[in-house]
């Protein structure tokens, strides 16, 4: 099967690069990043994670003043050199807020919503969901939960939850 010209054009526009062709540094003055792609420097850059749950390592770099002009795409940022990875992860931690649930203290039904009390990688959280449609199970054991304010929480592997957490989660699955 041959790719259509429009798909070929789209893939070309993605400008997929290898990790060794990219250097990432903080740009504190602009609250953004500075990247060096094969010797060409771009300032005022923001990273985007288009698939934060299903493909969280994929990053697209765009300039702030040109949000439709993607600079490049990196398939797996975890393969960057240590300093580039540190800078990118620091920036992403500020803009990509998806707490990972490590333990479920309780899930109680109150009126028309479930109240969740959970321990996450970002501390204790209490949030509400409207039922089973707020929960999405992935094949690989991940579970995402969307609260009533459209915030997303993630359980990376339900099999690694302690027994009490599993019992609580079973109430809503």
PyMOL commands that place a pseudoatom at each C-alpha (Angstrom):
pseudoatom trace, name=CA, resn=UNK, resi=1, chain=A, elem=C, hetatm=0, pos=[0.000, 0.000, 0.000]
pseudoatom trace, name=CA, resn=UNK, resi=2, chain=A, elem=C, hetatm=0, pos=[1.432, 3.353, -1.033]
pseudoatom trace, name=CA, resn=UNK, resi=3, chain=A, elem=C, hetatm=0, pos=[1.056, 6.445, 1.135]
pseudoatom trace, name=CA, resn=UNK, resi=4, chain=A, elem=C, hetatm=0, pos=[-0.963, 9.273, -0.328]
pseudoatom trace, name=CA, resn=UNK, resi=5, chain=A, elem=C, hetatm=0, pos=[0.805, 12.538, -1.118]
pseudoatom trace, name=CA, resn=UNK, resi=6, chain=A, elem=C, hetatm=0, pos=[-1.059, 14.340, 1.680]
pseudoatom trace, name=CA, resn=UNK, resi=7, chain=A, elem=C, hetatm=0, pos=[0.183, 11.827, 4.284]
pseudoatom trace, name=CA, resn=UNK, resi=8, chain=A, elem=C, hetatm=0, pos=[3.720, 12.063, 2.912]
pseudoatom trace, name=CA, resn=UNK, resi=9, chain=A, elem=C, hetatm=0, pos=[3.531, 15.861, 3.164]
pseudoatom trace, name=CA, resn=UNK, resi=10, chain=A, elem=C, hetatm=0, pos=[2.237, 15.656, 6.727]
pseudoatom trace, name=CA, resn=UNK, resi=11, chain=A, elem=C, hetatm=0, pos=[5.028, 13.283, 7.803]
pseudoatom trace, name=CA, resn=UNK, resi=12, chain=A, elem=C, hetatm=0, pos=[7.597, 15.586, 6.198]
pseudoatom trace, name=CA, resn=UNK, resi=13, chain=A, elem=C, hetatm=0, pos=[6.155, 18.593, 8.076]
pseudoatom trace, name=CA, resn=UNK, resi=14, chain=A, elem=C, hetatm=0, pos=[6.540, 16.712, 11.368]
pseudoatom trace, name=CA, resn=UNK, resi=15, chain=A, elem=C, hetatm=0, pos=[10.326, 16.957, 10.885]
pseudoatom trace, name=CA, resn=UNK, resi=16, chain=A, elem=C, hetatm=0, pos=[11.042, 13.894, 13.032]
pseudoatom trace, name=CA, resn=UNK, resi=17, chain=A, elem=C, hetatm=0, pos=[14.571, 14.122, 14.408]
pseudoatom trace, name=CA, resn=UNK, resi=18, chain=A, elem=C, hetatm=0, pos=[16.897, 11.843, 16.331]
pseudoatom trace, name=CA, resn=UNK, resi=19, chain=A, elem=C, hetatm=0, pos=[17.738, 12.665, 19.975]
pseudoatom trace, name=CA, resn=UNK, resi=20, chain=A, elem=C, hetatm=0, pos=[21.421, 13.222, 19.171]
pseudoatom trace, name=CA, resn=UNK, resi=21, chain=A, elem=C, hetatm=0, pos=[20.410, 16.037, 16.762]
pseudoatom trace, name=CA, resn=UNK, resi=22, chain=A, elem=C, hetatm=0, pos=[18.737, 18.068, 19.524]
pseudoatom trace, name=CA, resn=UNK, resi=23, chain=A, elem=C, hetatm=0, pos=[19.981, 20.065, 22.521]
pseudoatom trace, name=CA, resn=UNK, resi=24, chain=A, elem=C, hetatm=0, pos=[17.528, 21.638, 24.958]
pseudoatom trace, name=CA, resn=UNK, resi=25, chain=A, elem=C, hetatm=0, pos=[18.268, 24.495, 27.370]
pseudoatom trace, name=CA, resn=UNK, resi=26, chain=A, elem=C, hetatm=0, pos=[16.157, 26.648, 29.653]
pseudoatom trace, name=CA, resn=UNK, resi=27, chain=A, elem=C, hetatm=0, pos=[15.231, 30.138, 28.454]
pseudoatom trace, name=CA, resn=UNK, resi=28, chain=A, elem=C, hetatm=0, pos=[14.348, 31.688, 31.816]
pseudoatom trace, name=CA, resn=UNK, resi=29, chain=A, elem=C, hetatm=0, pos=[13.947, 35.195, 30.404]
pseudoatom trace, name=CA, resn=UNK, resi=30, chain=A, elem=C, hetatm=0, pos=[11.038, 34.064, 28.241]
pseudoatom trace, name=CA, resn=UNK, resi=31, chain=A, elem=C, hetatm=0, pos=[9.783, 31.251, 30.506]
pseudoatom trace, name=CA, resn=UNK, resi=32, chain=A, elem=C, hetatm=0, pos=[10.336, 28.822, 27.655]
pseudoatom trace, name=CA, resn=UNK, resi=33, chain=A, elem=C, hetatm=0, pos=[13.055, 26.657, 26.119]
pseudoatom trace, name=CA, resn=UNK, resi=34, chain=A, elem=C, hetatm=0, pos=[15.903, 27.229, 23.704]
pseudoatom trace, name=CA, resn=UNK, resi=35, chain=A, elem=C, hetatm=0, pos=[16.641, 24.338, 21.372]
pseudoatom trace, name=CA, resn=UNK, resi=36, chain=A, elem=C, hetatm=0, pos=[19.484, 23.617, 18.999]
pseudoatom trace, name=CA, resn=UNK, resi=37, chain=A, elem=C, hetatm=0, pos=[18.489, 21.398, 16.070]
pseudoatom trace, name=CA, resn=UNK, resi=38, chain=A, elem=C, hetatm=0, pos=[21.487, 20.276, 14.019]
pseudoatom trace, name=CA, resn=UNK, resi=39, chain=A, elem=C, hetatm=0, pos=[23.274, 23.583, 14.717]
pseudoatom trace, name=CA, resn=UNK, resi=40, chain=A, elem=C, hetatm=0, pos=[20.288, 25.909, 14.229]
pseudoatom trace, name=CA, resn=UNK, resi=41, chain=A, elem=C, hetatm=0, pos=[19.137, 27.674, 17.406]
pseudoatom trace, name=CA, resn=UNK, resi=42, chain=A, elem=C, hetatm=0, pos=[15.462, 28.394, 18.146]
pseudoatom trace, name=CA, resn=UNK, resi=43, chain=A, elem=C, hetatm=0, pos=[14.365, 30.558, 21.077]
pseudoatom trace, name=CA, resn=UNK, resi=44, chain=A, elem=C, hetatm=0, pos=[11.026, 30.999, 22.820]
pseudoatom trace, name=CA, resn=UNK, resi=45, chain=A, elem=C, hetatm=0, pos=[10.167, 27.333, 22.250]
pseudoatom trace, name=CA, resn=UNK, resi=46, chain=A, elem=C, hetatm=0, pos=[7.425, 25.371, 23.976]
pseudoatom trace, name=CA, resn=UNK, resi=47, chain=A, elem=C, hetatm=0, pos=[7.131, 21.577, 23.973]
pseudoatom trace, name=CA, resn=UNK, resi=48, chain=A, elem=C, hetatm=0, pos=[3.788, 19.866, 23.435]
pseudoatom trace, name=CA, resn=UNK, resi=49, chain=A, elem=C, hetatm=0, pos=[2.840, 16.311, 24.321]
pseudoatom trace, name=CA, resn=UNK, resi=50, chain=A, elem=C, hetatm=0, pos=[0.034, 15.487, 21.869]
pseudoatom trace, name=CA, resn=UNK, resi=51, chain=A, elem=C, hetatm=0, pos=[-0.619, 12.040, 23.388]
pseudoatom trace, name=CA, resn=UNK, resi=52, chain=A, elem=C, hetatm=0, pos=[0.180, 12.383, 27.109]
pseudoatom trace, name=CA, resn=UNK, resi=53, chain=A, elem=C, hetatm=0, pos=[-1.469, 9.096, 28.086]
pseudoatom trace, name=CA, resn=UNK, resi=54, chain=A, elem=C, hetatm=0, pos=[-0.878, 6.748, 25.165]
pseudoatom trace, name=CA, resn=UNK, resi=55, chain=A, elem=C, hetatm=0, pos=[2.500, 8.023, 23.934]
pseudoatom trace, name=CA, resn=UNK, resi=56, chain=A, elem=C, hetatm=0, pos=[3.904, 10.311, 26.662]
pseudoatom trace, name=CA, resn=UNK, resi=57, chain=A, elem=C, hetatm=0, pos=[7.480, 10.276, 25.381]
pseudoatom trace, name=CA, resn=UNK, resi=58, chain=A, elem=C, hetatm=0, pos=[6.537, 11.962, 22.060]
pseudoatom trace, name=CA, resn=UNK, resi=59, chain=A, elem=C, hetatm=0, pos=[7.225, 15.719, 22.043]
pseudoatom trace, name=CA, resn=UNK, resi=60, chain=A, elem=C, hetatm=0, pos=[6.564, 18.366, 19.396]
pseudoatom trace, name=CA, resn=UNK, resi=61, chain=A, elem=C, hetatm=0, pos=[8.518, 21.627, 19.690]
pseudoatom trace, name=CA, resn=UNK, resi=62, chain=A, elem=C, hetatm=0, pos=[6.819, 24.880, 18.620]
pseudoatom trace, name=CA, resn=UNK, resi=63, chain=A, elem=C, hetatm=0, pos=[7.756, 28.539, 18.902]
pseudoatom trace, name=CA, resn=UNK, resi=64, chain=A, elem=C, hetatm=0, pos=[5.470, 30.534, 21.208]
pseudoatom trace, name=CA, resn=UNK, resi=65, chain=A, elem=C, hetatm=0, pos=[4.967, 33.354, 18.720]
pseudoatom trace, name=CA, resn=UNK, resi=66, chain=A, elem=C, hetatm=0, pos=[4.158, 30.887, 15.917]
pseudoatom trace, name=CA, resn=UNK, resi=67, chain=A, elem=C, hetatm=0, pos=[1.899, 28.191, 17.427]
pseudoatom trace, name=CA, resn=UNK, resi=68, chain=A, elem=C, hetatm=0, pos=[1.087, 26.704, 13.999]
pseudoatom trace, name=CA, resn=UNK, resi=69, chain=A, elem=C, hetatm=0, pos=[4.739, 26.413, 13.028]
pseudoatom trace, name=CA, resn=UNK, resi=70, chain=A, elem=C, hetatm=0, pos=[6.109, 23.216, 14.533]
pseudoatom trace, name=CA, resn=UNK, resi=71, chain=A, elem=C, hetatm=0, pos=[9.909, 23.131, 14.544]
pseudoatom trace, name=CA, resn=UNK, resi=72, chain=A, elem=C, hetatm=0, pos=[10.479, 19.421, 15.021]
pseudoatom trace, name=CA, resn=UNK, resi=73, chain=A, elem=C, hetatm=0, pos=[9.164, 16.212, 16.546]
pseudoatom trace, name=CA, resn=UNK, resi=74, chain=A, elem=C, hetatm=0, pos=[11.035, 13.899, 18.876]
pseudoatom trace, name=CA, resn=UNK, resi=75, chain=A, elem=C, hetatm=0, pos=[9.752, 10.321, 19.163]
pseudoatom trace, name=CA, resn=UNK, resi=76, chain=A, elem=C, hetatm=0, pos=[11.258, 9.628, 22.600]
pseudoatom trace, name=CA, resn=UNK, resi=77, chain=A, elem=C, hetatm=0, pos=[12.601, 12.472, 24.713]
pseudoatom trace, name=CA, resn=UNK, resi=78, chain=A, elem=C, hetatm=0, pos=[13.958, 9.970, 27.261]
pseudoatom trace, name=CA, resn=UNK, resi=79, chain=A, elem=C, hetatm=0, pos=[16.841, 9.308, 24.829]
pseudoatom trace, name=CA, resn=UNK, resi=80, chain=A, elem=C, hetatm=0, pos=[18.136, 12.899, 24.991]
pseudoatom trace, name=CA, resn=UNK, resi=81, chain=A, elem=C, hetatm=0, pos=[21.455, 13.715, 26.662]
pseudoatom trace, name=CA, resn=UNK, resi=82, chain=A, elem=C, hetatm=0, pos=[21.146, 14.143, 30.439]
pseudoatom trace, name=CA, resn=UNK, resi=83, chain=A, elem=C, hetatm=0, pos=[21.116, 17.970, 30.508]
pseudoatom trace, name=CA, resn=UNK, resi=84, chain=A, elem=C, hetatm=0, pos=[18.588, 18.282, 27.659]
pseudoatom trace, name=CA, resn=UNK, resi=85, chain=A, elem=C, hetatm=0, pos=[16.333, 15.703, 29.289]
pseudoatom trace, name=CA, resn=UNK, resi=86, chain=A, elem=C, hetatm=0, pos=[16.541, 17.493, 32.654]
pseudoatom trace, name=CA, resn=UNK, resi=87, chain=A, elem=C, hetatm=0, pos=[15.621, 20.870, 31.107]
pseudoatom trace, name=CA, resn=UNK, resi=88, chain=A, elem=C, hetatm=0, pos=[12.739, 19.417, 29.116]
pseudoatom trace, name=CA, resn=UNK, resi=89, chain=A, elem=C, hetatm=0, pos=[11.322, 17.432, 32.049]
pseudoatom trace, name=CA, resn=UNK, resi=90, chain=A, elem=C, hetatm=0, pos=[11.529, 20.504, 34.309]
pseudoatom trace, name=CA, resn=UNK, resi=91, chain=A, elem=C, hetatm=0, pos=[9.496, 22.543, 31.816]
pseudoatom trace, name=CA, resn=UNK, resi=92, chain=A, elem=C, hetatm=0, pos=[7.007, 19.728, 31.150]
pseudoatom trace, name=CA, resn=UNK, resi=93, chain=A, elem=C, hetatm=0, pos=[6.413, 19.222, 34.886]
pseudoatom trace, name=CA, resn=UNK, resi=94, chain=A, elem=C, hetatm=0, pos=[5.093, 22.797, 35.017]
pseudoatom trace, name=CA, resn=UNK, resi=95, chain=A, elem=C, hetatm=0, pos=[2.726, 22.539, 32.056]
pseudoatom trace, name=CA, resn=UNK, resi=96, chain=A, elem=C, hetatm=0, pos=[1.676, 18.877, 31.911]
pseudoatom trace, name=CA, resn=UNK, resi=97, chain=A, elem=C, hetatm=0, pos=[-0.175, 18.262, 35.142]
pseudoatom trace, name=CA, resn=UNK, resi=98, chain=A, elem=C, hetatm=0, pos=[-1.259, 14.616, 35.249]
pseudoatom trace, name=CA, resn=UNK, resi=99, chain=A, elem=C, hetatm=0, pos=[-0.892, 13.315, 38.800]
pseudoatom trace, name=CA, resn=UNK, resi=100, chain=A, elem=C, hetatm=0, pos=[-0.111, 9.605, 39.089]
pseudoatom trace, name=CA, resn=UNK, resi=101, chain=A, elem=C, hetatm=0, pos=[-2.262, 7.816, 41.671]
pseudoatom trace, name=CA, resn=UNK, resi=102, chain=A, elem=C, hetatm=0, pos=[-0.100, 5.669, 43.934]
pseudoatom trace, name=CA, resn=UNK, resi=103, chain=A, elem=C, hetatm=0, pos=[-2.720, 4.688, 46.510]
pseudoatom trace, name=CA, resn=UNK, resi=104, chain=A, elem=C, hetatm=0, pos=[-6.498, 5.036, 46.851]
pseudoatom trace, name=CA, resn=UNK, resi=105, chain=A, elem=C, hetatm=0, pos=[-7.609, 5.846, 50.387]
pseudoatom trace, name=CA, resn=UNK, resi=106, chain=A, elem=C, hetatm=0, pos=[-11.326, 5.824, 49.646]
pseudoatom trace, name=CA, resn=UNK, resi=107, chain=A, elem=C, hetatm=0, pos=[-14.000, 6.227, 47.000]
pseudoatom trace, name=CA, resn=UNK, resi=108, chain=A, elem=C, hetatm=0, pos=[-17.398, 7.223, 48.375]
pseudoatom trace, name=CA, resn=UNK, resi=109, chain=A, elem=C, hetatm=0, pos=[-20.653, 7.802, 46.531]
pseudoatom trace, name=CA, resn=UNK, resi=110, chain=A, elem=C, hetatm=0, pos=[-22.142, 11.176, 47.519]
pseudoatom trace, name=CA, resn=UNK, resi=111, chain=A, elem=C, hetatm=0, pos=[-25.277, 12.288, 45.769]
pseudoatom trace, name=CA, resn=UNK, resi=112, chain=A, elem=C, hetatm=0, pos=[-24.602, 12.047, 42.065]
pseudoatom trace, name=CA, resn=UNK, resi=113, chain=A, elem=C, hetatm=0, pos=[-20.802, 11.937, 42.240]
pseudoatom trace, name=CA, resn=UNK, resi=114, chain=A, elem=C, hetatm=0, pos=[-18.009, 9.749, 43.542]
pseudoatom trace, name=CA, resn=UNK, resi=115, chain=A, elem=C, hetatm=0, pos=[-15.569, 11.399, 45.928]
pseudoatom trace, name=CA, resn=UNK, resi=116, chain=A, elem=C, hetatm=0, pos=[-12.024, 10.053, 45.563]
pseudoatom trace, name=CA, resn=UNK, resi=117, chain=A, elem=C, hetatm=0, pos=[-9.343, 10.451, 48.252]
pseudoatom trace, name=CA, resn=UNK, resi=118, chain=A, elem=C, hetatm=0, pos=[-6.019, 9.445, 46.738]
pseudoatom trace, name=CA, resn=UNK, resi=119, chain=A, elem=C, hetatm=0, pos=[-2.290, 9.710, 47.282]
pseudoatom trace, name=CA, resn=UNK, resi=120, chain=A, elem=C, hetatm=0, pos=[-0.461, 10.826, 44.150]
pseudoatom trace, name=CA, resn=UNK, resi=121, chain=A, elem=C, hetatm=0, pos=[3.106, 11.608, 43.151]
pseudoatom trace, name=CA, resn=UNK, resi=122, chain=A, elem=C, hetatm=0, pos=[2.097, 15.236, 43.843]
pseudoatom trace, name=CA, resn=UNK, resi=123, chain=A, elem=C, hetatm=0, pos=[0.581, 14.676, 47.276]
pseudoatom trace, name=CA, resn=UNK, resi=124, chain=A, elem=C, hetatm=0, pos=[-2.850, 13.952, 48.694]
pseudoatom trace, name=CA, resn=UNK, resi=125, chain=A, elem=C, hetatm=0, pos=[-5.767, 14.835, 46.398]
pseudoatom trace, name=CA, resn=UNK, resi=126, chain=A, elem=C, hetatm=0, pos=[-9.536, 14.819, 46.740]
pseudoatom trace, name=CA, resn=UNK, resi=127, chain=A, elem=C, hetatm=0, pos=[-11.593, 14.983, 43.546]
pseudoatom trace, name=CA, resn=UNK, resi=128, chain=A, elem=C, hetatm=0, pos=[-15.006, 14.012, 42.170]
pseudoatom trace, name=CA, resn=UNK, resi=129, chain=A, elem=C, hetatm=0, pos=[-16.176, 11.963, 39.177]
pseudoatom trace, name=CA, resn=UNK, resi=130, chain=A, elem=C, hetatm=0, pos=[-19.612, 11.369, 37.696]
pseudoatom trace, name=CA, resn=UNK, resi=131, chain=A, elem=C, hetatm=0, pos=[-19.462, 7.619, 37.316]
pseudoatom trace, name=CA, resn=UNK, resi=132, chain=A, elem=C, hetatm=0, pos=[-17.946, 4.929, 35.143]
pseudoatom trace, name=CA, resn=UNK, resi=133, chain=A, elem=C, hetatm=0, pos=[-17.768, 7.117, 32.032]
pseudoatom trace, name=CA, resn=UNK, resi=134, chain=A, elem=C, hetatm=0, pos=[-15.084, 9.151, 33.837]
pseudoatom trace, name=CA, resn=UNK, resi=135, chain=A, elem=C, hetatm=0, pos=[-12.792, 6.115, 33.894]
pseudoatom trace, name=CA, resn=UNK, resi=136, chain=A, elem=C, hetatm=0, pos=[-10.917, 4.717, 30.898]
pseudoatom trace, name=CA, resn=UNK, resi=137, chain=A, elem=C, hetatm=0, pos=[-8.989, 1.443, 31.012]
pseudoatom trace, name=CA, resn=UNK, resi=138, chain=A, elem=C, hetatm=0, pos=[-6.062, 0.879, 28.658]
pseudoatom trace, name=CA, resn=UNK, resi=139, chain=A, elem=C, hetatm=0, pos=[-4.936, -2.587, 27.585]
pseudoatom trace, name=CA, resn=UNK, resi=140, chain=A, elem=C, hetatm=0, pos=[-1.536, -2.355, 29.255]
pseudoatom trace, name=CA, resn=UNK, resi=141, chain=A, elem=C, hetatm=0, pos=[-2.990, -1.917, 32.770]
pseudoatom trace, name=CA, resn=UNK, resi=142, chain=A, elem=C, hetatm=0, pos=[-3.208, 1.873, 32.763]
pseudoatom trace, name=CA, resn=UNK, resi=143, chain=A, elem=C, hetatm=0, pos=[-6.338, 3.633, 33.966]
pseudoatom trace, name=CA, resn=UNK, resi=144, chain=A, elem=C, hetatm=0, pos=[-7.134, 7.303, 33.420]
pseudoatom trace, name=CA, resn=UNK, resi=145, chain=A, elem=C, hetatm=0, pos=[-9.711, 9.112, 35.498]
pseudoatom trace, name=CA, resn=UNK, resi=146, chain=A, elem=C, hetatm=0, pos=[-11.207, 12.472, 34.516]
pseudoatom trace, name=CA, resn=UNK, resi=147, chain=A, elem=C, hetatm=0, pos=[-12.707, 14.485, 37.356]
pseudoatom trace, name=CA, resn=UNK, resi=148, chain=A, elem=C, hetatm=0, pos=[-15.663, 16.871, 37.203]
pseudoatom trace, name=CA, resn=UNK, resi=149, chain=A, elem=C, hetatm=0, pos=[-13.263, 19.766, 36.443]
pseudoatom trace, name=CA, resn=UNK, resi=150, chain=A, elem=C, hetatm=0, pos=[-11.718, 17.868, 33.469]
pseudoatom trace, name=CA, resn=UNK, resi=151, chain=A, elem=C, hetatm=0, pos=[-8.446, 17.195, 35.303]
pseudoatom trace, name=CA, resn=UNK, resi=152, chain=A, elem=C, hetatm=0, pos=[-6.838, 13.872, 34.414]
pseudoatom trace, name=CA, resn=UNK, resi=153, chain=A, elem=C, hetatm=0, pos=[-5.379, 11.436, 36.937]
pseudoatom trace, name=CA, resn=UNK, resi=154, chain=A, elem=C, hetatm=0, pos=[-3.453, 8.319, 35.977]
pseudoatom trace, name=CA, resn=UNK, resi=155, chain=A, elem=C, hetatm=0, pos=[-2.905, 4.873, 37.452]
pseudoatom trace, name=CA, resn=UNK, resi=156, chain=A, elem=C, hetatm=0, pos=[0.106, 3.560, 35.557]
pseudoatom trace, name=CA, resn=UNK, resi=157, chain=A, elem=C, hetatm=0, pos=[-0.433, -0.123, 36.422]
pseudoatom trace, name=CA, resn=UNK, resi=158, chain=A, elem=C, hetatm=0, pos=[-3.447, -1.354, 38.395]
pseudoatom trace, name=CA, resn=UNK, resi=159, chain=A, elem=C, hetatm=0, pos=[-1.662, -4.620, 39.196]
pseudoatom trace, name=CA, resn=UNK, resi=160, chain=A, elem=C, hetatm=0, pos=[0.832, -2.656, 41.311]
pseudoatom trace, name=CA, resn=UNK, resi=161, chain=A, elem=C, hetatm=0, pos=[-1.826, -1.128, 43.558]
pseudoatom trace, name=CA, resn=UNK, resi=162, chain=A, elem=C, hetatm=0, pos=[-2.018, -2.366, 47.143]
pseudoatom trace, name=CA, resn=UNK, resi=163, chain=A, elem=C, hetatm=0, pos=[-4.982, -4.562, 48.100]
pseudoatom trace, name=CA, resn=UNK, resi=164, chain=A, elem=C, hetatm=0, pos=[-7.032, -1.773, 49.742]
pseudoatom trace, name=CA, resn=UNK, resi=165, chain=A, elem=C, hetatm=0, pos=[-6.586, 0.486, 46.694]
pseudoatom trace, name=CA, resn=UNK, resi=166, chain=A, elem=C, hetatm=0, pos=[-7.661, -2.338, 44.391]
pseudoatom trace, name=CA, resn=UNK, resi=167, chain=A, elem=C, hetatm=0, pos=[-10.798, -3.008, 46.487]
pseudoatom trace, name=CA, resn=UNK, resi=168, chain=A, elem=C, hetatm=0, pos=[-11.700, 0.686, 46.348]
pseudoatom trace, name=CA, resn=UNK, resi=169, chain=A, elem=C, hetatm=0, pos=[-11.125, 0.868, 42.590]
pseudoatom trace, name=CA, resn=UNK, resi=170, chain=A, elem=C, hetatm=0, pos=[-13.335, -2.185, 42.009]
pseudoatom trace, name=CA, resn=UNK, resi=171, chain=A, elem=C, hetatm=0, pos=[-16.283, -0.131, 43.343]
pseudoatom trace, name=CA, resn=UNK, resi=172, chain=A, elem=C, hetatm=0, pos=[-16.272, 2.025, 40.227]
pseudoatom trace, name=CA, resn=UNK, resi=173, chain=A, elem=C, hetatm=0, pos=[-14.905, -0.243, 37.482]
for i in range(1, 173): cmd.bond("trace and resi %d" % i, "trace and resi %d" % (i + 1))
show_as sticks, trace
zoom trace
